[in-house]
Amino acid sequence: MRAAPTILHLDMDAFFAAAEQASKPSLRGKPVIVGGLGPRGVVSTASYEARVFGVRSAMPMAQARRLCPNAAYLVPRFQLYRTISEQVMELLGRLSPLVEPLSLDEAFVDLEAGGVAFETRSAREAGERLRRDIRAVTGLSGSVGLAGSKMLAKIASEEAKPDGLVLIEPGTERGLLAPKPVRILPGVGPATGEHLRRAGMTTVADLVEAGEDELVRLLGKSHGASLHRMARGYDDRPVVAERDAKSVSVEDTFDVDLHDRLRITLEVGRLADRCVERLRASGHSGRTIVLKVRRYDFSTLTRSETLRGPTDDPAVVREAAARLLDAVDTTGGVRLLGVGVTGLADFTQEDLFAQAAEAQAAQARAAAAEEEPAPALTPTAGGAAQEEPGGARPAEGAAQSEPEQDAAQRRWLAGHDVRHAEYGPGWVQGSGVGRVTVRFETPTSAVPGRVRTFRLDDPGLTPSEPLPLVEPAAGDGAEAEAAAGEASAGRAAGDETGGGTAAGWADPGGEGAAGRVGPGGEETAGRLEPGGAGTQGRVGPDGAGLAGVQTSPPASRPKSRSDGGGPGSGAPMSRP
């Protein structure tokens, strides 16, 4: 424990939702909910305007819609969130070399190691300066907690929300913690909290009074002793700049349970490929392959196989996952599949026999390709190319990227960025029934933009990269000029539309609302998953203005907040 509050905890306020509000002037000050839009989707982040209605992170999306039917429901844009996170982490790195990221929007910082704070006054100044810098660089707000330990710094940042700073002076820990509920302590989740409640312990003071022996009896030696120390305010965990990854995994939750064994096998192969992509991106290989299957009755089976050495070969991981699937009974249906790799290493120990077999197979495929016409490649659900049945497998290194989609095949995801050849940059407000509605505005627009409706195959409409939330400084030359041109194009587009062809349904203020639900409407999409995609939108029973069918791969749920990617589904629009 430190004698000065030199451990800082930063937590960005409603990060995903705040980023969406900052980039879309028409949504500022209104309830915004980001997450998977389907019946099995979950809320990733809710803005503070939506939290007033009781919407919380990890809540089923169907429940969120009942609590806040007039919110804007958007699909995550992880590319934008990662960009902002990198800007924030760079600011933290200027304070200290010891920065411990916990997710895209949360991190610990050791101010003492950076030489910027050694006592209360300098620590508070560093925290206030950080908040100002984050606002200037990203346009978003963050809450800062300062204390002599990581546990108390995190508690302080929660107390500071939204957009505040709380400093806990060393020596005042017990008085601060005593009246707090037991759930405020790290390691106390719903199950442990209920167990303690049944034992008559609801506050941190109750834990201290019960004593270490009683907690060890209730929770076990390790957990009980650790919880008693934290209840007394002791936490000597250091800020660690680099934390070793323990596993890499991906999983998909399907809107409709899978019954076809062949389809299940294909999905496991696709998940294995995605898992290897993440494994390689992290610079690791792994030795143990893990398969996760959640059946129709919510029972979850986990199977694993340990290889002779670490690998990052997709063929090896696919084959191992397929062998594990052979030992699992999928009768009755499967609602979730997952593939993971554990036992990570930073080197690869290749299987020479597998390499030789693969080389022979490649030679055989090359010989067959010389005798037969090249097979046509078709896009699979995951977006990678797959040969037609009966065709020869393309040789290693052959182009297998997704073919260029024409405009009619594109999926227009609610909240995602687009650009029109005539009207400039905007974002998708909703899509369906062969139409897509776009609101033309930019983060720097002075007023909310107007909306226009286009055919799904409009050749002038194309997906676009996210625009920066903060306008570049005047001295940036060409970049500032380009940003100004984009902003003026968005404003000009709003002036031209006149609002006569808006497909987004009007809210009480007369402005279109993104992704709202019409009475009796029904919609589906995948769960939230970094890099994933959603499933289908449907037409409501009344047939008015809801989303038409747009098929896409099943989306997935993230293993942690730091995972990348996201589901996708065009958000249905509400009825006028």
MARDO-775422 format. One line per 8 residues: for each residue x, y, z of C-alpha. Coordinates in Angstrom, 2 decimals. Layout:
X:Y:Z  ...
***
This chain:
0.00:0.00:0.00  1.28:3.44:-0.94  1.42:6.50:1.23  0.28:8.73:-1.66  -2.58:8.37:-4.20  -0.28:7.77:-7.17  -2.19:4.92:-8.84  -4.63:6.24:-11.42
-7.58:4.38:-12.93  -9.20:5.76:-16.08  -12.60:4.59:-17.30  -14.14:6.24:-20.36  -17.79:7.18:-19.86  -20.28:4.94:-21.74  -17.50:4.53:-24.30  -19.20:2.93:-27.31
-22.42:4.92:-26.95  -20.55:8.18:-26.29  -18.45:7.65:-29.42  -21.62:7.13:-31.46  -23.21:10.29:-30.04  -20.06:12.30:-30.73  -19.98:11.16:-34.35  -23.71:11.67:-34.95
-25.03:15.12:-33.97  -28.65:13.97:-34.34  -28.17:11.47:-31.47  -26.55:13.79:-28.93  -28.57:14.02:-25.75  -30.76:11.08:-26.77  -30.78:7.45:-25.57  -28.37:5.31:-27.60
-27.86:1.57:-27.18  -25.02:-0.33:-28.89  -24.97:-4.09:-29.18  -26.40:-7.14:-30.94  -29.83:-6.34:-32.32  -31.41:-9.80:-32.34  -33.49:-11.87:-29.92  -30.32:-13.40:-28.49
-28.30:-10.19:-28.67  -27.03:-8.34:-25.62  -26.38:-4.70:-24.79  -22.73:-3.77:-25.10  -23.04:-0.16:-23.93  -25.95:2.14:-23.12  -25.69:5.93:-22.99  -26.52:7.68:-19.74
-29.81:8.85:-21.29  -30.74:5.17:-21.79  -29.57:4.14:-18.31  -32.26:6.38:-16.83  -34.75:3.80:-18.14  -32.88:0.93:-16.46  -30.86:-0.28:-19.47  -27.50:-1.76:-18.50
-24.56:-3.49:-20.18  -24.91:-7.26:-20.71  -28.72:-6.97:-20.56  -30.64:-8.96:-23.19  -31.49:-6.66:-26.07  -35.15:-7.72:-25.98  -35.39:-6.49:-22.38  -33.66:-3.23:-23.30
-36.21:-2.60:-26.05  -39.05:-3.08:-23.59  -37.49:-0.64:-21.13  -36.48:1.99:-23.71  -38.39:1.50:-26.97  -37.52:4.95:-28.35  -33.74:4.60:-28.13  -31.47:4.44:-31.18
-30.18:0.88:-31.51  -26.86:0.63:-33.34  -24.41:-2.07:-34.41  -20.91:-1.55:-32.93  -18.13:0.05:-35.00  -15.03:-1.47:-33.46  -12.70:0.15:-35.96  -13.69:3.57:-34.60
-13.49:2.42:-30.98  -9.99:0.98:-31.46  -8.79:4.20:-33.06  -10.04:6.27:-30.11  -8.61:3.75:-27.64  -5.18:4.04:-29.25  -5.33:7.82:-28.86  -6.26:7.49:-25.17
-3.57:4.89:-24.47  -0.98:7.17:-26.10  -1.96:9.94:-23.67  -1.62:7.52:-20.75  1.80:6.46:-22.02  2.97:10.05:-21.76  2.22:9.97:-18.03  4.06:6.76:-17.20
5.79:3.75:-18.75  3.65:1.54:-16.50  0.19:1.46:-18.13  -1.98:-1.62:-17.63  -4.85:-1.70:-20.13  -7.88:-3.67:-18.99  -9.99:-3.12:-22.12  -10.42:-0.61:-24.93
-11.71:2.04:-22.52  -10.12:1.24:-19.16  -6.57:1.21:-17.75  -4.41:1.61:-14.63  -1.44:4.00:-14.59  1.44:4.18:-12.10  2.05:7.93:-11.84  5.00:7.50:-9.50
6.87:5.35:-12.04  6.45:8.14:-14.58  7.76:10.79:-12.21  4.69:12.98:-12.59  3.24:12.56:-9.08  4.58:11.74:-5.63  1.90:13.25:-3.38  -1.75:14.32:-3.37
-1.50:17.69:-5.09  0.61:16.56:-8.06  -1.52:13.42:-8.46  -4.70:15.48:-8.68  -3.09:17.85:-11.19  -2.02:14.90:-13.36  -5.54:13.47:-13.27  -7.17:16.77:-14.23
-4.66:17.33:-17.01  -5.36:13.85:-18.38  -9.10:14.52:-18.48  -8.55:17.78:-20.36  -6.21:16.12:-22.86  -8.66:13.28:-23.54  -11.45:15.77:-24.17  -9.26:17.79:-26.55
-7.94:14.81:-28.52  -11.05:12.58:-28.71  -13.97:14.84:-27.85  -15.08:12.29:-25.21  -15.05:12.31:-21.42  -13.38:9.94:-19.00  -13.66:9.45:-15.23  -10.50:9.27:-13.13
-9.89:7.61:-9.77  -6.74:8.19:-7.70  -5.69:6.12:-4.69  -2.84:4.21:-3.11  -3.95:0.85:-4.58  -5.53:-0.52:-7.73  -8.70:-1.66:-5.97  -9.37:1.74:-4.42
-8.46:3.62:-7.62  -11.08:1.62:-9.51  -13.67:2.25:-6.81  -12.82:5.95:-6.97  -13.33:6.10:-10.75  -16.76:4.49:-10.35  -17.63:7.14:-7.78  -16.42:9.83:-10.21
-18.76:8.83:-13.07  -19.66:10.51:-15.27  -16.89:12.91:-16.24  -15.36:13.45:-12.82  -12.33:12.84:-10.62  -12.30:11.31:-7.14  -9.17:11.01:-5.00  -9.04:8.71:-1.98
-6.48:9.84:0.58  -4.40:7.00:2.05  -5.60:6.30:5.59  -9.28:6.84:4.81  -9.84:3.48:3.10  -11.70:1.68:5.88  -14.12:4.49:6.52  -14.89:4.72:2.81
-15.35:0.98:2.29  -17.30:0.10:5.44  -20.82:1.09:4.28  -20.35:-0.14:0.71  -22.09:-3.33:-0.50  -19.90:-6.43:-0.73  -20.27:-6.49:-4.52  -17.96:-3.46:-4.76
-14.95:-5.66:-3.95  -13.05:-7.44:-6.76  -13.92:-11.12:-6.99  -17.42:-10.78:-5.52  -19.88:-11.63:-8.26  -23.59:-12.51:-8.13  -23.02:-16.05:-6.80  -20.52:-15.04:-4.08
-22.63:-12.03:-3.17  -25.72:-14.20:-2.70  -23.71:-16.71:-0.65  -22.52:-13.91:1.66  -26.02:-12.45:1.90  -27.42:-15.75:3.11  -24.68:-15.71:5.76  -25.84:-12.24:6.87
-23.04:-10.22:5.27  -24.23:-7.43:2.98  -21.67:-4.65:3.57  -17.88:-4.50:3.63  -18.04:-3.75:7.35  -19.84:-7.07:7.85  -16.91:-8.88:6.21  -14.38:-7.20:8.47
-16.45:-8.01:11.55  -16.91:-11.65:10.53  -13.17:-12.18:10.44  -10.85:-14.10:8.16  -11.59:-17.55:9.62  -15.31:-17.25:8.90  -14.71:-16.09:5.34  -12.27:-18.95:4.76
-14.89:-21.39:6.02  -17.51:-19.95:3.66  -15.43:-19.31:0.54  -12.28:-21.38:0.80  -8.77:-20.52:1.92  -7.54:-18.49:-1.02  -10.72:-16.54:-1.83  -11.71:-16.01:1.81
-8.29:-14.69:2.89  -8.01:-12.40:-0.15  -11.51:-11.00:0.37  -10.83:-10.24:4.03  -7.66:-8.32:3.14  -9.50:-6.26:0.54  -12.37:-5.56:2.94  -9.78:-4.00:5.27
-8.45:-1.87:2.42  -5.28:-3.83:1.65  -4.31:-4.34:-1.99  -0.63:-4.51:-2.93  -1.05:-5.60:-6.56  1.39:-3.67:-8.80  0.53:-2.00:-12.09  1.79:-4.39:-14.77
2.54:-2.95:-18.20  2.48:-6.28:-20.06  0.13:-9.12:-19.23  0.58:-12.48:-20.92  -2.44:-13.76:-22.81  -3.69:-17.11:-21.50  -5.90:-18.13:-24.39  -7.39:-17.05:-27.70
-10.93:-18.04:-28.63  -13.99:-17.18:-30.70  -17.59:-18.30:-30.40  -20.86:-17.77:-32.22  -24.40:-17.79:-30.86  -27.00:-18.63:-33.48  -30.46:-17.10:-33.67  -31.87:-20.49:-34.66
-30.49:-23.70:-33.17  -28.43:-25.77:-35.60  -29.58:-29.36:-36.18  -27.78:-30.36:-39.36  -24.56:-32.16:-38.45  -22.85:-31.06:-41.67  -23.71:-27.41:-40.98  -22.36:-27.75:-37.45
-19.12:-29.23:-38.79  -18.72:-26.39:-41.29  -19.31:-23.79:-38.57  -16.65:-25.39:-36.36  -14.19:-25.24:-39.25  -15.00:-21.57:-39.84  -14.53:-20.77:-36.14  -11.20:-22.61:-36.15
-9.97:-20.44:-39.03  -11.04:-17.24:-37.26  -9.38:-18.41:-34.05  -6.09:-18.98:-35.88  -6.31:-15.51:-37.42  -6.51:-14.00:-33.93  -3.79:-16.30:-32.68  -1.41:-15.16:-35.40
-2.38:-11.51:-34.95  -1.36:-11.76:-31.29  2.00:-13.28:-32.25  1.34:-16.58:-30.50  0.92:-20.26:-31.19  -0.91:-22.75:-29.02  -0.75:-26.36:-27.97  -4.22:-27.18:-26.62
-7.34:-26.94:-28.82  -10.65:-26.42:-27.01  -14.16:-26.95:-28.41  -17.21:-25.46:-26.67  -20.75:-26.58:-27.49  -23.87:-25.16:-25.86  -26.89:-27.28:-26.64  -30.57:-26.43:-27.01
-31.19:-26.95:-23.26  -28.34:-24.54:-22.29  -26.12:-27.40:-21.16  -22.52:-26.60:-22.11  -19.93:-29.21:-23.09  -16.20:-28.51:-23.34  -13.71:-30.83:-24.98  -9.96:-30.33:-25.42
-7.00:-31.99:-27.13  -3.32:-31.29:-26.47  -0.96:-31.47:-29.45  2.66:-32.55:-29.44  3.80:-28.95:-29.79  2.48:-25.41:-30.24  1.06:-24.57:-33.66  -0.66:-21.78:-35.56
-1.49:-23.94:-38.60  -5.20:-23.53:-39.46  -5.37:-27.05:-40.94  -4.08:-28.58:-37.69  -6.54:-26.58:-35.57  -9.46:-27.43:-37.89  -8.68:-31.14:-37.79  -8.33:-31.14:-34.00
-11.63:-29.26:-33.56  -13.35:-31.71:-35.94  -12.07:-34.67:-33.92  -13.39:-33.09:-30.73  -16.78:-32.49:-32.37  -17.02:-36.18:-33.31  -17.16:-37.00:-29.59  -20.04:-34.59:-28.87
-23.73:-35.46:-29.17  -25.53:-32.60:-30.91  -28.95:-34.28:-31.00  -31.67:-31.76:-30.25  -29.80:-28.76:-31.62  -26.88:-26.43:-30.89  -27.25:-22.76:-29.96  -23.57:-21.85:-29.47
-20.25:-23.09:-30.82  -16.77:-21.96:-29.83  -13.17:-22.85:-30.67  -10.21:-21.77:-28.55  -6.49:-22.31:-28.20  -4.66:-22.40:-24.85  -1.14:-23.22:-23.76  0.14:-20.23:-25.71
3.75:-19.80:-26.79  5.65:-17.29:-28.89  7.13:-19.95:-31.17  5.77:-22.70:-33.41  6.88:-26.32:-33.27  5.69:-27.68:-36.60  4.64:-31.29:-37.14  7.02:-32.52:-39.85
4.78:-35.45:-40.75  1.81:-33.12:-41.17  3.97:-30.83:-43.31  4.99:-33.71:-45.56  1.38:-34.87:-45.93  0.30:-31.32:-46.77  3.06:-30.99:-49.36  1.97:-34.23:-51.02
-1.64:-33.09:-51.00  -0.65:-29.77:-52.55  1.21:-31.57:-55.34  -1.81:-33.78:-55.99  -4.09:-30.74:-56.14  -1.73:-28.97:-58.53  -1.66:-32.01:-60.82  -5.45:-32.25:-60.76
-5.76:-28.54:-61.53  -3.68:-28.99:-64.70  -6.08:-31.66:-65.97  -9.37:-30.04:-64.97  -10.80:-26.52:-65.32  -10.24:-24.29:-62.33  -13.22:-24.49:-59.95  -15.37:-21.46:-59.29
-15.00:-19.90:-55.86  -18.08:-18.91:-53.93  -18.21:-16.75:-50.80  -18.90:-18.64:-47.59  -20.79:-17.34:-44.59  -17.56:-16.08:-43.04  -16.61:-14.12:-46.12  -13.75:-16.38:-47.31
-13.75:-18.05:-50.69  -14.79:-21.71:-50.87  -14.62:-24.02:-53.87  -17.76:-25.42:-55.42  -18.57:-29.06:-54.54  -16.56:-31.48:-56.63  -13.90:-28.93:-57.54  -10.21:-29.07:-56.73
-8.99:-27.13:-53.73  -7.04:-24.02:-54.76  -3.30:-24.21:-54.21  -1.76:-22.56:-51.19  -1.28:-18.86:-51.82  -4.04:-18.66:-54.43  -6.41:-15.73:-54.08  -9.18:-16.68:-51.67
-10.38:-13.27:-50.66  -14.01:-12.34:-50.85  -15.07:-11.29:-54.33  -16.02:-7.68:-54.79  -19.66:-7.38:-53.79  -22.00:-5.44:-55.98  -24.23:-2.81:-54.40  -27.28:-5.10:-54.25
-25.40:-7.64:-52.06  -24.03:-5.19:-49.51  -25.39:-5.23:-45.96  -26.13:-1.78:-44.63  -25.61:-1.93:-40.87  -27.41:0.53:-38.61  -24.97:3.21:-37.46  -22.18:2.36:-39.90
-20.52:4.96:-42.11  -21.32:5.43:-45.78  -20.57:7.96:-48.49  -22.74:9.04:-51.39  -21.26:10.32:-54.61  -23.60:13.33:-54.59  -24.41:13.98:-50.93  -21.12:13.15:-49.21
-20.55:11.32:-45.90  -23.33:10.01:-43.67  -24.40:7.00:-41.64  -26.99:4.26:-42.05  -30.12:4.99:-40.07  -31.89:1.81:-41.10  -32.48:-0.57:-43.99  -35.12:-2.95:-45.27
-37.80:-3.60:-47.88  -35.22:-2.97:-50.58  -34.33:0.49:-49.22  -31.62:2.02:-47.07  -32.03:5.28:-45.14  -28.98:7.50:-44.64  -28.59:10.57:-42.47  -26.03:12.92:-43.99
-24.05:14.51:-41.18  -20.52:14.45:-39.81  -19.06:14.76:-36.30  -18.33:18.42:-36.98  -21.78:19.27:-38.36  -23.30:22.24:-36.55  -26.84:20.83:-36.71  -28.35:17.36:-37.22
-28.32:16.35:-40.87  -31.24:15.43:-43.09  -32.13:11.93:-44.20  -32.57:10.44:-47.64  -33.73:7.04:-48.83  -31.98:5.03:-51.56  -32.35:1.64:-53.19  -30.11:-1.02:-51.68
-28.30:-1.25:-55.02  -27.80:2.50:-55.49  -24.43:2.72:-57.28  -23.60:6.06:-55.70  -23.73:4.70:-52.13  -20.65:2.95:-50.74  -19.35:1.95:-47.28  -16.91:4.44:-45.76
-14.29:4.70:-43.05  -15.25:6.45:-39.77  -14.52:10.17:-39.68  -12.43:11.66:-36.82  -14.51:12.95:-33.91  -12.41:16.09:-33.47  -11.66:18.45:-36.34  -7.91:18.66:-37.08
-6.09:21.81:-36.00  -6.00:24.68:-38.46  -2.25:24.22:-38.92  -2.63:20.71:-40.29  -2.95:21.99:-43.83  -4.36:19.49:-46.28  -5.92:17.34:-43.56  -7.82:20.26:-42.10
-8.95:21.32:-45.57  -10.16:17.80:-46.36  -12.07:17.58:-43.08  -13.68:20.94:-43.71  -14.73:19.76:-47.16  -16.34:16.67:-45.72  -18.22:18.65:-43.12  -19.49:21.17:-45.67
-20.56:18.35:-48.00  -22.61:16.81:-45.20  -24.27:20.14:-44.42  -24.97:20.80:-48.08  -26.57:17.39:-48.41  -28.86:18.17:-45.50  -29.90:21.43:-47.13  -30.72:19.72:-50.43
-32.89:16.94:-49.09  -35.61:19.07:-47.59  -36.65:16.12:-45.48  -39.23:14.98:-48.02  -37.99:11.44:-48.51  -36.95:10.44:-45.00  -37.28:6.73:-44.31  -36.18:6.97:-40.68
-39.28:7.43:-38.59  -39.61:10.78:-36.89  -39.25:11.20:-33.14  -41.24:13.82:-31.20  -38.66:16.40:-32.15  -39.13:15.70:-35.82  -35.75:14.08:-36.33  -35.18:10.57:-37.60
-34.24:7.94:-35.07  -31.82:5.16:-35.96  -32.82:1.56:-35.57  -36.12:1.98:-33.72  -38.71:-0.72:-33.35  -42.23:-0.41:-34.71  -45.18:-1.79:-32.72  -45.52:-5.45:-33.46
-42.23:-5.42:-35.33  -39.75:-8.20:-35.03  -36.09:-8.24:-35.78  -33.17:-10.57:-35.51  -29.41:-10.24:-35.44  -26.43:-12.03:-34.04  -24.95:-11.52:-30.63  -22.14:-9.10:-30.23
-18.86:-10.50:-31.48  -15.71:-8.73:-32.56  -15.22:-9.15:-36.23  -18.46:-11.04:-36.56  -21.68:-10.32:-38.42  -25.36:-10.44:-37.71  -28.13:-12.50:-39.24  -31.51:-11.40:-40.48
-33.94:-8.55:-40.32  -37.63:-9.40:-40.80  -40.80:-7.66:-41.81  -43.19:-6.98:-38.96  -46.72:-8.38:-39.01  -48.15:-5.06:-40.15  -45.59:-4.94:-42.98  -44.95:-1.24:-42.51
-41.44:0.08:-42.75  -39.60:-2.77:-41.08  -36.42:-4.36:-42.35  -36.53:-6.82:-45.22  -34.55:-10.01:-45.12  -30.80:-9.53:-45.28  -28.89:-12.70:-44.61  -25.38:-12.68:-43.19
-23.17:-14.93:-41.05  -24.12:-15.64:-37.44  -22.67:-13.10:-35.07  -20.79:-13.85:-31.94  -20.47:-12.82:-28.38  -17.14:-11.49:-27.13  -15.11:-13.33:-24.57  -14.08:-9.99:-23.04
-14.49:-6.32:-23.54  -11.14:-6.02:-25.14  -11.97:-8.35:-27.97  -12.42:-6.77:-31.32  -15.06:-7.15:-34.08  -18.89:-6.87:-33.94  -22.16:-8.28:-35.19  -23.96:-6.87:-38.11
-27.53:-6.54:-39.09  -29.45:-3.76:-40.71  -31.50:-2.25:-37.90  -35.22:-2.20:-38.66  -36.88:1.17:-38.52  -39.95:1.93:-36.47  -43.35:2.59:-37.93  -44.50:6.20:-38.48
***
